[in-house]
Amino acid sequence: MGFARNYGRQNHQSDFRRHQEVFFAFLSKITLKSHEL
């Protein structure tokens, strides 16, 4: 049970990191477009 809980926590952290990367990529796209304007 403890192993499953630990694994789930690690999985959640990697998901959070992936969402952060997507968010920052999206943010950089917006800033690039605003600079073009």
N, C-alpha and C positions, 0 to 999 in steps of 0.2 A: 504494500500500500504506500509506504513512504517513497519507494522508488518511483511509482507512478506519479505521485504528487510532485516529486522533484523534477521528473521529466516534463510534466505539464508546465511547471514554472519556467524551465529553460525554453520550452517551445514558445511560451507567451513572450518571453524577452526577445527572442529572435523575431517574432512577429512585430513587436513594437519597433525594433530596429529597422525592419523592412519598411514599416509605415513611415518612419522618420525619413528614410532615404527618399521615398516617393514624394513626401511632403517637401523636402528641400529641393528636389529636382523640379517639382511644380513651381516652387517659389522662385527658383533661378530663371525658369522660363518666363514667368511674369515680369521679373525685373529686366530681363533682356528685351522683352517686348516694349516695356515702358521706356527703355533707353532708346529703342529704335524710333519711337514717336518723339 
